[in-house]
Amino acid sequence: MTPVRYRILGTTQAFHADGTPVPVGGARLRALLTVLALRAGRTVPAALLVDEVWDGDPPADATGALQALVGRLRRTLGPEAVESADGGYRLATAPDGIDLHRFERLAGEGLRALDDGDPAKAAVVLDDALVLWHGPALADLPDRTAEAARWETRRLDVRRARLTAALTLGHGEQHLPELTALCDLHPLDEPLQALRLRALRDAGRPAEALAAYEDVRQLLADRLGSDPGPELRALHGELLYAPQAAPVPAAVPRPLVPPGADIPVASPPPGNLRARLTSFVGRDADIGAIRGDLAAARLVTLLGPGGAGKTRLSQEAAEAVAHTAPDGVWMAELAPVDDPDAVPEAVLTAVGARETVLRGAGAEEMRAVADRHDDPLVRLAEHCLRRRMLLILDNCEHVVDAAARLVEHLLERCPGLTVLATSREPLGVQGELLRPVEPLPQPYALKLLADRGAAVRPGFRVQDDPEAAAEICRRLDGLPLAIELAAARLRMLSLRQIADRLDDRFRLLTSGARTLLPRQQTLRAVVDWSWDLLDADERSVLRRMSVFASGCDLAAAEAVCGPAALEGLGSLVDKSLVVATPSGDGEMRYRLLETVAEYAGERLDESGERPDAERAHLTYYRELARTTDPLLRSSAQRAAIERLQVEYENLRTALRRAVAAGDEQEALCLLHSLGWYWHMRDLRTEARAWSNAVIALGPDPFTSPAREVPDLREKCTDSPPPMRPEILDEARRGAHLFHLACMDMDPSAWETAEAKEKLRVISETYRPGQPQTCRMPGFLWFFAVLLTADVDRMRAVFDETVRTCRERGYTWELAQCLQVRANILANRSRWAGDASRDADDALEIFRRIGDAWGVAEALSARGEARERCGEYLLAAADYEAAREYAEQLGARSQTAVLVARLGSVLLDAGESERGERLLRQVVEEDHSWFSGAMPAARIFLAMWLSRTDRVAEAREQIRLLRRDFKAIGFVVFEGLVLGVEAWLDTVDERYPEALAKVRKSLAWAEDRMTQMIAPHMPSVHLVIAAIVLTGMDGGLRARDAARCLAAADRLLPPGHVETPAEREARAKAEAAARAALGDAVYEAAYAEGDGLSLEEAVALV
C-alpha cells in the first residue's frame, strides 16, 4: 500500500491512508524523501538530488549510489511511489499529500480570510495549518539552513496572523503566554511586540503593556540604535492617554493601574508539580491522547516498562490539562513507600493536607485536632471532597493493591477528583482507562540521544555516526531512561564504542543522575525493581521466554514455558515485562524488549534451566517447520508462507542451536523442512550458509566411487527424528544437493578438480525415475546432470522423472517437473512447442491444487517458450499474469525476475517506453535480497540503450553489473556479458578492445553449460566477431568476417527465431562485409564459411 501522506515539517515520515506510519530508516533515505517531497509533483534532476542528499560531497559512483537509494525508497514506500522521468525522479503524490505544501495552501487561505474581515474563519484555517508542524522544518535535509529558514519565517508569519485573528475575536488574554514566549524568541519583531501590547491592553493590564513598551524601546536602542516604528509608537500613545483599558468583549472593564502604583503579582496556581530540568521529546501525540482520556474517564493509568518515561509523561500531560483543575494538580510519588499501609499518608502529605500542630497552640486547637478522625484515608477524602483537582499517583506497581484501594475510595466519594496513575501493571479499579506508554519511535529516540548527548559533551551530534546512534536507540528499545544512561557515557565513549558494548549493557549503563532514585540510576536496577515484584511462576515464565527470538504465540510459550505459561504471560503483560501485540491472524504474539530479554537470559543461566528450555524451543520449531513445509505446495500456501515468515527468527535460532550442539538429525530435519521456503523466497544466502553448516556435521555421502542408492518413497521429514539409517543417508545426500543448488553464488568453488569429481559422483548416484528424484531435494540432482552430461541425457532424465510421477500419482511433483522441463526445452526453438505443452500441463495442475507460486512459474515457463518462438505479445501476457500471482504472495525476487522478463519482451514487441521503464525499475531496486533479476535487467537494458544511441549509459549498466553481481564468473553469464561488452565496443568502433573480448566470449561459448542453456550464443558472438573483423585493419579481414557469418548461420539451433537485436546485429555485420568486399566476393567468402565447425570459426577470430 503506497503512502498517501508525507511529513517534512519535523522528522521526515510517511503514512498510510489509515494513519499508520511507514518506517523510513536511514538518514540518507529520509534526506532523499525530503528533497523529493519539497518539490512535490515536479521532477527533480538526478544531479540536484545527489548534491542535496550528499550535501555537496557525492560518492565516487554518484549515479549508482542514487539509483540504489531510490531503489531502497521504492522498496520502503512501494514501487509506484517514486517515478523516473526526464533524467530525474518525481514523488508520485499530489502537493496536498505533503504537510509542507498543505501548510502553504492553508496559510494562504487563512491570510485571505483575515484580509477579507473574517477572523473566525482565519483562526480555524490557520490552526489547521500550524498543527501540521511537528518539529524543525526539513529536519532530515543535510544542508537545510537556507530553505528551512524560509519556511520558519513563513511559519512565524502565520503565527502572527493567527494571533491577530485571536485579538480581533477578543481572545487575546488566553494567547498571552504564547505571545510572550514568541516575543522572547523574537525580541526585535515589532509586529509581534505590538500584538503582545494589544493583548495586555485588552486584558485590562495597561501598566504591564506600558512597561513592556519601555523594554522594547530600550532593546531597539541598544541593539539597533533606533526607535520603535510607527505602529508601536501609535499604540504607546493610546496606552498613555486612554481613560481605561479597551475592554475584552463580554468581560467587565478593569480600571487602569494608577501611575507609580505596584502591579499586583498573580498568585501561582495550586499544586506541587515541579519545574522540569531537561527537554521533553517526542510525546505530543501521547499528550493529546491522554488529554482525551482524562476528559472521558476519572482514572487513567499510564502503563509501561521501567524507564519508558511514564513519570515525565504524566507531568507533561497533567500540565496540559491543568486549566481544567482549578484546585490544582498534585503529584504523589509512591516509589519511596515501602509499606502499603503508608500509601494514604504519603498521598495526604503530597496534597498538602497533613495536619501539623505547632508548639504553643491553644487548648481549642489541640482539641480540634484530637477530635479529627485518625484514618489518613478518611482525611484525604475529606480534603478532596469539594475540590476539582487532578491527582497523579506515580509508580504504583510495588504497592498496587493499596493504591487501587485508595483510588477506589477517593473516586467514590470525591466527584471533582480525577486520578492519573503511572504503573507497570493496571490498578484493576472499575472504570480504569489504560494508556500504554510505548518506547520512543526511532526519530524521537535519536532526538533524545542528541539532546542528552549534547548536554554532557558540547558539540555532540548524532549525525557524526548515524548508524551507531540508530543501533543504540534500536537495541535499547527506544526506552528513554536507557537512552539517557547511554548518553551519559558519551563523556568518555564514542557512539560506536557504546553500540559495540551493548551486549554487556548492564555493566555499561550505570551512570544515572545522582538525584534520581537508586532504582533509576542503573539499567540493572530498573529491571531488578520489576523482577523483585514477581512470584516464582512469573519468574520461571520470564526466564524461559528469553530463549525466543522475535517473540512467540501462546502455543509456543506453553510448549517452552510449561503449564504456568497462560497465567504467567497474562501477569507479565500486565506488569509491562512482556509486550503483547495482535499478530494479524486473530491471535496475540508475546515478546520481550531486548533489555528485558538479556536480563531474563542471565536469570535463566543462573537457574540452570537453559538446556531444557532451548531443547523445548528446538523441538517446537522443528515440528512447526516440518508440518508447515507440505502446506507450501497446497492451497494453504499463502498462510504457510506467512507463518514461516513470522516465526523465521525462531526457526533460524532453532537451527543455529542444533548446529552448535552438533545435533545432526535435528539440523537435517530443519534444513529439509525449510529448503523449499528458502527456494520460494530466494533466500539463497541462507540456504547456502545453512546447508554448508549442516553438511559439516556428518560424512560426505558423495565420495568416489559413486554408489547407487535404493529407491526411497518416504520423505526425510515424514516423521520427526530420530531417523532410520536409510532416511539419515538420504537426508545427508539432500543437504549436499541443497548446497549444489546454490552453486551460482560461488561458481569458482565448482571449477576445481575435486568439485568436478563430486559432480560426476552425484550424477551417477541416482537413477532416472527414482522416487526421491521426483521431489525436493532429490530433484535437485538434475543440476549435477546438467553440468556433466549432454542435452540428450538431460532430456531423458526429465522424461523418466515425468513418467515416474505419473505412475506413482505424485501430483505436485509432476507439475514441478513439467515446469522445469519446460524451462530447459524453451532454450531451443525446435522444442519450444513441447515446452509450451509442458507449461500448460503444469499450469493446470498447479491451479487445481491451489499453488499460486507454481502457477507463476508455469506461466513464466510458457512465456519463455513463446518468446523463443517470437510471440512477444503472448509472452508478455504470460509474464504479466505470472507477476500478479507472485505479487499476491509477496514473492519479491520472483516478481523482480518477471518484471525484467516482461520489460525485455516488451522492447522486442515494440512497446519500448514501458519496457525501458520496467527494466529501470528493476535495476534501481535494492538487490540485497535477490540475485536473479538485476543482472538480466542490466543486460537487457544495456542492449536496448546501445540500440538507441546511448552507449555511455549502456557501459555504465555493465560496469554496475560487474561491480554488484558476484556470480558474473558463472560460465554462461561471463560469456554473455563479455559479448555485450564486445558489442558496445563495436558500436563505438573500438575494434581492438572488441576483438579481445569477443575472443574470450567465444571461448566461453564452447563450454558444455553454454551449449545446454544458451545454444544460440556461439552464433551471436560470431556475428559480433564479423563486425569486428570488418572494421579492423581497413577491412583487410572482411573475408573472414563473411566466413564467420556463414558459420554463425549454420550453427544456429534448428528453428531458431532471431530477436530484433540479433537481426539488427546480423544485418549490420552483413552490410559492412558486403560494403568492404563487394557482393560477389562476399558471396564466395560466405560459401567458404558454410561448412566450418565452431572450433574452425573461432580460429578465424
ZAFI-291527 format. One line per field, with one value per residue (C-alpha): x, y, z. Coordinates in steps of 0.1 Angstrom, whole numbers. Last residue first. Layout:
<nodes>
px = c(X ...)
py = c(Y ...)
pz = c(Z ...)
</nodes>
This chain:
<nodes>
px = c(388 393 401 367 352 373 362 326 327 331 309 293 324 336 301 302 336 322 291 312 335 305 287 315 342 341 304 294 312 296 261 265 275 249 221 233 234 199 185 201 186 151 153 161 139 159 142 173 199 222 255 248 240 271 293 282 287 321 330 319 340 370 366 364 398 415 386 408 428 397 361 354 369 350 316 323 332 299 282 304 293 256 263 281 252 225 228 221 214 230 256 265 269 291 316 323 306 332 360 337 333 370 377 348 365 399 383 361 392 409 377 368 343 320 292 319 330 293 291 323 308 276 296 317 285 271 303 305 269 271 303 294 321 294 281 292 268 274 305 302 266 275 300 275 250 276 285 249 248 278 262 230 225 191 205 231 205 185 215 223 188 186 220 210 177 193 219 192 166 184 203 178 176 203 192 177 157 171 179 143 125 149 138 102 107 126 97 71 88 98 65 77 73 110 111 80 99 127 104 84 115 128 93 92 126 115 83 102 125 97 75 48 24 0 29 40 5 3 38 27 -1 22 48 21 7 42 48 17 29 63 54 89 91 116 93 65 87 98 62 52 80 68 32 44 65 35 12 37 38 0 -3 -40 -41 -61 -41 -8 -21 -34 -3 20 1 2 39 46 27 46 79 70 62 95 115 127 132 157 161 124 132 150 122 96 114 113 75 69 90 71 37 46 59 26 7 29 5 31 28 25 55 76 69 78 111 118 113 134 163 160 160 192 207 200 213 248 260 281 267 231 234 247 219 194 201 180 150 164 156 128 107 109 145 134 111 138 129 164 190 208 245 259 252 263 296 303 295 319 346 341 344 377 391 383 358 329 343 347 310 303 267 260 265 233 216 247 242 207 220 246 218 197 225 227 189 192 217 195 165 184 196 162 158 154 139 104 85 76 107 131 103 93 94 131 145 179 212 238 274 297 334 342 327 291 277 301 301 282 281 298 268 247 269 272 235 229 251 239 202 206 224 199 169 150 117 104 138 142 107 115 146 130 118 149 172 151 152 189 197 176 195 229 227 263 251 261 242 211 213 216 187 165 176 167 133 128 139 116 84 65 79 71 35 32 45 21 -9 0 4 -28 -40 -11 27 37 14 39 65 42 45 83 87 64 79 114 100 86 116 141 123 119 156 164 144 160 195 188 173 204 187 217 217 179 185 211 186 159 182 191 154 144 169 158 122 104 79 44 22 -16 -40 -67 -43 -30 -4 -21 5 16 48 61 76 48 34 0 19 38 5 -11 21 23 -14 -10 26 24 17 52 74 86 55 31 50 49 12 7 25 62 85 112 137 126 150 143 107 122 133 100 80 101 99 62 58 80 63 74 79 116 119 104 128 157 148 154 184 201 198 215 205 167 164 186 161 174 194 227 220 224 258 254 247 278 277 240 246 270 259 255 293 296 269 287 320 303 287 320 330 342 316 294 286 258 241 238 221 198 190 182 159 141 134 136 142 178 189 171 183 219 218 204 232 258 245 242 278 285 249 242 258 279 292 292 295 273 243 249 244 212 197 211 200 166 164 176 148 124 133 133 99 100 90 53 33 1 -30 -54 -87 -99 -137 -136 -102 -77 -46 -30 7 40 24 17 -16 -37 -66 -95 -113 -144 -168 -149 -165 -164 -133 -115 -122 -115 -82 -71 -80 -61 -30 -30 -33 -6 20 50 34 21 50 34 -1 -10 -41 -60 -83 -118 -122 -152 -144 -106 -97 -124 -113 -77 -89 -108 -77 -55 -76 -71 -105 -105 -114 -77 -70 -99 -88 -53 -66 -90 -63 -41 -11 22 42 27 2 7 -21 -14 -34 -6 -15 18 13 -21 -7 21 -4 -27 2 16 -3 14 48 78 69 99 83 50 55 22 17 -9 -25 -46 -78 -89 -84 -94 -67 -41 -49 -15 3 -11 1 36 37 23 48 77 66 58 91 96 124 106 80 48 13 -2 -33 -63 -90 -118 -125 -135 -119 -88 -86 -88 -60 -41 -44 -31 -2 6 6 30 53 85 110 108 138 155 152 115 97 80 43 30 -4 -23 -18 8 -5 -8 15 -2 14 26 13 35 9 -25 -34 -60 -95 -109 -139 -161 -159 -182 -157 -124 -125 -100 -82 -93 -90 -67 -39 -8 -19 -31 1 21 0 9 46 44 28 50 83 102 134 168 203 198 207 207 180 158 161 153 122 111 115 96 68 67 63 35 18 22 5 -22 -33 -70 -68 -73 -42 -21 -33 -26 10 16 3 26 56 48 46 79 100 132 125 120 123 112 84 73 71 52 27 22 15 -7 -30 -57 -57 -61 -93 -114 -121 -98 -71 -74 -73 -41 -27 -34 -18 13 15 12 41 62 55 66 98 104 98 124 149 144 154 185 198 187 220 216 178 164 149 132 112 120 94 59 43 10 -9 0 -20 -52 -49 -46 -78 -98 -85 -90 -126 -132 -112 -134 -126 -114 -78 -82 -98 -70 -44 -62 -65 -28 -18 -39 -22 13 6 -7 26 46 24 28 -3 -16 11 -4 18 41 75 95 128 154 167 134 113 116 87 88 57 49 72 60 72 100 110 107 130 155 155 159 190 204 199 215 245 249 247 271 298 326 303 289 302 279 255 251 213 214 240 230 194 204 224 195 171 140 108 79 48 61 93 100 87 115 142 127 124 161 171 150 168 202 195 184 151 117 92 58 35 -1 -26 -52 -42 -6 19 54 79 106 114 97 78 87 56 43 8 -7 18 17 0)
py = c(-148 -173 -200 -195 -205 -237 -246 -239 -261 -246 -258 -225 -205 -209 -200 -168 -160 -165 -145 -116 -117 -113 -87 -63 -68 -39 -29 -66 -70 -39 -48 -84 -73 -47 -71 -97 -71 -58 -94 -103 -72 -79 -115 -143 -174 -206 -235 -257 -244 -217 -232 -227 -190 -183 -203 -182 -150 -161 -168 -132 -118 -138 -122 -88 -92 -64 -41 -11 -30 -37 -29 -60 -82 -65 -68 -105 -111 -96 -122 -149 -140 -144 -177 -191 -180 -199 -230 -210 -234 -267 -253 -227 -255 -276 -247 -237 -203 -195 -194 -174 -148 -146 -140 -115 -95 -92 -83 -56 -39 -39 -27 4 14 29 5 -22 -16 -19 -53 -65 -55 -74 -105 -103 -102 -132 -153 -144 -151 -186 -195 -183 -156 -130 -147 -118 -93 -58 -45 -64 -53 -17 -17 -33 -6 21 8 11 47 56 37 57 55 37 2 6 16 -15 -38 -22 -25 -62 -68 -47 -65 -99 -90 -74 -102 -132 -120 -113 -98 -71 -60 -26 -16 7 -21 -35 -1 7 -25 -16 19 5 -19 8 31 4 -12 -26 -63 -68 -40 -55 -88 -72 -54 -85 -106 -80 -77 -115 -116 -88 -107 -139 -119 -101 -131 -112 -140 -117 -101 -135 -142 -108 -113 -145 -128 -101 -127 -147 -116 -105 -140 -136 -101 -115 -145 -147 -185 -181 -156 -182 -207 -181 -171 -207 -210 -178 -191 -223 -204 -181 -211 -228 -199 -198 -235 -241 -278 -273 -242 -260 -290 -269 -247 -278 -292 -258 -255 -289 -281 -248 -266 -292 -263 -246 -278 -266 -231 -243 -227 -234 -271 -264 -241 -266 -294 -272 -268 -304 -315 -291 -303 -339 -333 -317 -347 -376 -404 -431 -438 -401 -391 -420 -409 -373 -385 -406 -378 -355 -378 -384 -347 -342 -372 -356 -322 -336 -345 -331 -298 -305 -340 -323 -298 -327 -340 -311 -334 -352 -321 -320 -345 -367 -377 -395 -418 -430 -421 -416 -434 -417 -419 -413 -375 -371 -388 -367 -335 -347 -352 -317 -303 -322 -310 -274 -253 -258 -233 -207 -206 -192 -179 -199 -231 -225 -257 -277 -267 -280 -312 -316 -315 -340 -365 -362 -367 -398 -414 -405 -420 -452 -453 -447 -411 -399 -375 -364 -383 -375 -352 -374 -382 -419 -435 -444 -463 -477 -458 -464 -459 -435 -442 -417 -396 -383 -392 -367 -376 -356 -323 -303 -310 -289 -257 -257 -263 -234 -209 -219 -218 -185 -169 -182 -168 -167 -166 -198 -215 -207 -220 -251 -258 -250 -285 -302 -279 -284 -321 -321 -299 -322 -352 -336 -325 -309 -286 -255 -269 -276 -242 -224 -244 -234 -197 -198 -212 -186 -158 -172 -174 -146 -155 -192 -185 -160 -186 -212 -189 -182 -219 -232 -241 -266 -269 -247 -267 -296 -274 -265 -298 -300 -263 -263 -296 -282 -251 -270 -293 -265 -244 -274 -281 -245 -245 -277 -266 -231 -243 -240 -212 -188 -192 -184 -153 -140 -147 -128 -98 -100 -104 -75 -52 -66 -59 -92 -107 -121 -125 -125 -143 -134 -138 -103 -109 -87 -74 -84 -70 -89 -71 -45 -58 -66 -85 -104 -113 -126 -144 -162 -173 -189 -200 -218 -251 -252 -224 -239 -256 -231 -202 -218 -223 -187 -171 -162 -133 -121 -147 -169 -183 -153 -165 -192 -167 -148 -179 -190 -156 -154 -189 -179 -146 -113 -79 -84 -87 -53 -34 -56 -42 -6 -15 -32 -1 20 52 46 22 44 73 101 129 113 113 79 65 27 18 -2 -31 -38 -33 -61 -69 -31 -27 -23 4 24 22 33 63 73 68 90 118 99 75 98 94 57 64 88 62 36 61 70 34 33 -5 -1 -21 3 35 23 10 43 62 37 41 79 84 122 128 120 154 163 199 201 166 160 182 175 138 144 164 141 109 124 133 98 83 107 96 59 58 62 31 28 42 21 41 21 35 25 24 -3 -5 -30 -9 -19 -30 -12 19 55 69 99 104 128 143 165 137 129 100 70 83 86 50 35 53 43 7 6 22 -3 -32 -17 -11 -22 -12 23 44 79 87 120 137 162 186 199 202 196 161 162 171 150 120 126 127 95 78 92 75 95 111 147 152 153 181 202 196 208 239 246 241 267 260 268 243 239 213 198 184 166 181 194 171 152 146 131 109 96 90 71 49 40 8 -5 -2 5 40 56 49 63 99 118 146 173 193 222 233 249 215 220 246 220 199 204 204 170 157 170 155 122 120 126 98 73 77 41 35 6 -10 7 16 50 46 69 72 97 88 107 141 124 101 129 148 115 111 146 140 108 125 152 126 131 148 167 189 187 204 201 225 209 200 207 222 255 281 308 340 369 398 431 460 485 520 546 556 544 509 513 503 469 466 435 409 402 416 425 461 486 498 530 567 561 587 567 534 550 569 537 521 549 545 507 511 540 521 519 540 530 522 486 465 490 514 485 469 501 507 470 473 506 490 461 486 503 470 459 492 485 453 451 420 442 462 431 417 449 451 415 422 452 431 406 434 448 416 426 403 372 343 363 378 343 332 363 358 322 331 360 338 334 372 380 362 392 380 406 395 359 369 388 358 336 362 364 326 325 349 329 298 316 326 290 281 304 294 258 265 285 262 228 214 177 177 155 183 198 222 219 199 186 213 203 219 253 249 237 265 289 276 278 313 327 315 334 364 370 406 398 403 377 352 358 351 318 306 313 296 266 262 267 241 216 221 215 186 166 149 183 185 155 124 104 117 125 114 126 124 132 109 80 78 73 60 33 7 10 32 11 -8 24 42 14 16 54 48 22 45 74 53 42 77 91 64 82 94 129 156 186 177 140 143 178 174 139 150 181 159 135 162 166 161 181 169 175 196 195 159 149 166 152 117 117 130 104 77 93 94 58 42 52 32 37 52 41 69 47 61 51 75 87 105 131 145 178 197 170 148 127 114 89 60 32 0)
pz = c(-350 -378 -352 -337 -370 -371 -335 -342 -373 -408 -436 -446 -442 -478 -491 -472 -488 -523 -515 -501 -532 -555 -534 -529 -503 -479 -485 -484 -451 -435 -447 -435 -400 -397 -408 -383 -355 -363 -366 -332 -316 -331 -317 -340 -342 -340 -359 -358 -334 -351 -362 -399 -396 -374 -397 -426 -407 -396 -433 -442 -414 -425 -460 -442 -427 -447 -439 -431 -405 -383 -390 -410 -383 -355 -373 -380 -344 -333 -356 -342 -307 -316 -333 -303 -281 -299 -276 -245 -216 -228 -251 -225 -199 -222 -227 -263 -257 -230 -256 -279 -251 -247 -284 -284 -256 -272 -306 -290 -275 -308 -326 -306 -333 -306 -317 -320 -284 -272 -289 -272 -239 -247 -257 -225 -205 -222 -218 -181 -176 -191 -172 -138 -132 -130 -99 -77 -92 -79 -95 -128 -131 -123 -151 -174 -167 -170 -205 -215 -202 -224 -254 -255 -293 -292 -299 -273 -247 -256 -251 -218 -206 -214 -197 -167 -163 -165 -139 -116 -117 -103 -72 -45 -11 -11 -45 -35 -66 -93 -117 -115 -121 -149 -166 -162 -176 -206 -215 -210 -234 -259 -266 -299 -291 -286 -260 -244 -242 -222 -198 -192 -185 -160 -144 -141 -124 -100 -91 -83 -60 -43 -37 -17 -25 -43 -61 -75 -88 -105 -120 -136 -153 -167 -177 -196 -213 -223 -239 -259 -270 -279 -300 -315 -309 -281 -265 -266 -248 -223 -216 -211 -185 -168 -167 -151 -125 -116 -113 -91 -67 -67 -57 -55 -62 -95 -105 -101 -121 -150 -151 -152 -182 -200 -192 -206 -237 -241 -237 -263 -287 -278 -287 -321 -306 -281 -247 -241 -235 -202 -189 -200 -182 -150 -153 -161 -131 -108 -121 -117 -81 -72 -84 -74 -85 -87 -124 -134 -113 -126 -162 -155 -140 -170 -194 -172 -172 -210 -216 -197 -215 -248 -237 -228 -194 -166 -155 -163 -147 -115 -115 -122 -87 -74 -76 -46 -25 -32 -51 -82 -75 -43 -63 -86 -122 -136 -115 -86 -77 -111 -113 -77 -85 -115 -96 -69 -95 -108 -72 -66 -99 -90 -110 -85 -60 -88 -92 -58 -58 -89 -69 -48 -60 -50 -14 -13 -30 -2 24 3 4 42 44 21 45 75 59 52 88 104 116 152 144 133 107 70 70 51 26 22 -13 -12 -41 -32 -38 -64 -52 -69 -62 -50 -22 -24 10 28 65 91 109 81 59 83 82 45 41 65 46 11 20 39 10 -14 3 -30 -12 -29 -26 10 17 -2 19 53 62 47 68 99 97 89 119 142 128 131 167 168 196 176 146 166 182 149 135 165 161 124 132 159 135 109 130 113 79 84 93 64 40 54 51 15 6 21 -14 -15 -20 9 31 29 48 76 95 94 102 132 143 143 160 190 193 192 218 242 238 245 277 289 282 298 331 352 372 369 331 330 352 327 299 317 319 282 273 295 277 243 250 254 231 230 200 200 179 153 123 123 151 178 202 237 252 282 312 314 346 330 302 329 346 314 305 339 337 303 307 341 323 307 295 262 249 265 250 216 218 230 201 200 202 178 190 219 245 268 274 297 323 321 326 356 372 368 384 414 421 406 424 427 389 384 406 392 358 367 389 360 339 365 384 382 411 432 429 407 422 414 377 360 352 352 316 307 332 325 288 283 247 244 242 205 205 232 214 182 198 212 249 277 283 259 287 300 266 273 306 288 262 289 306 274 263 225 226 238 208 185 201 202 166 154 170 157 121 125 134 133 126 162 171 201 201 239 255 285 275 238 245 263 234 206 224 228 192 182 203 187 152 163 178 216 236 242 271 272 282 304 314 348 352 379 396 384 392 359 358 354 369 364 377 366 390 386 416 414 424 456 475 450 434 467 479 445 443 478 473 440 455 483 459 436 462 441 408 418 405 404 416 400 414 394 412 415 452 474 487 482 517 532 512 524 560 555 540 568 594 627 625 639 676 686 662 674 710 703 686 714 740 725 703 719 699 664 655 619 598 566 538 515 485 489 526 522 494 516 545 522 509 544 547 515 534 512 500 482 447 457 444 450 424 428 400 413 427 394 376 340 334 345 314 296 329 337 303 310 345 334 305 329 352 324 306 294 320 336 314 305 317 321 342 337 364 360 324 292 296 312 282 257 274 275 237 231 255 237 203 215 231 211 234 266 273 307 341 347 370 400 401 436 431 434 407 415 429 404 412 417 399 424 418 402 376 386 374 347 357 346 322 329 301 272 247 264 273 260 290 305 300 271 270 277 262 230 227 231 203 180 188 182 148 138 145 177 179 165 176 165 196 224 210 199 234 252 232 237 274 275 255 280 309 291 284 321 331 305 321 313 291 261 270 276 242 225 239 228 193 191 202 174 148 162 158 177 206 185 209 240 218 209 245 255 226 236 272 261 240 266 271 234 228 217 182 167 192 181 145 151 169 139 116 137 138 101 96 121 100 69 86 96 60 47 75 65 29 39 67 55 43 53 49 77 98 68 90 127 147 144 123 108 137 123 91 108 133 104 89 122 131 96 96 128 117 86 75 40 49 76 52 27 54 63 27 21 52 43 10 25 52 27 8 39 51 19 4 -6 -32 -50 -49 -71 -59 -90 -102 -126 -162 -177 -156 -131 -107 -69 -51 -77 -64 -28 1 15 -16 -36 -11 -13 -51 -50 -28 -52 -81 -62 -54 -89 -103 -76 -81 -63 -36 -36 -11 -19 9 -1 -4 -18 -45 -55 -58 -78 -103 -106 -117 -95 -115 -100 -83 -49 -48 -11 -11 -34 -13 19 5 -4 30 47 28 35 73 75 82 67 87 72 98 103 96 79 45 50 65 55 78 77 112 115 89 63 67 39 33 9 14 -12 0)
</nodes>
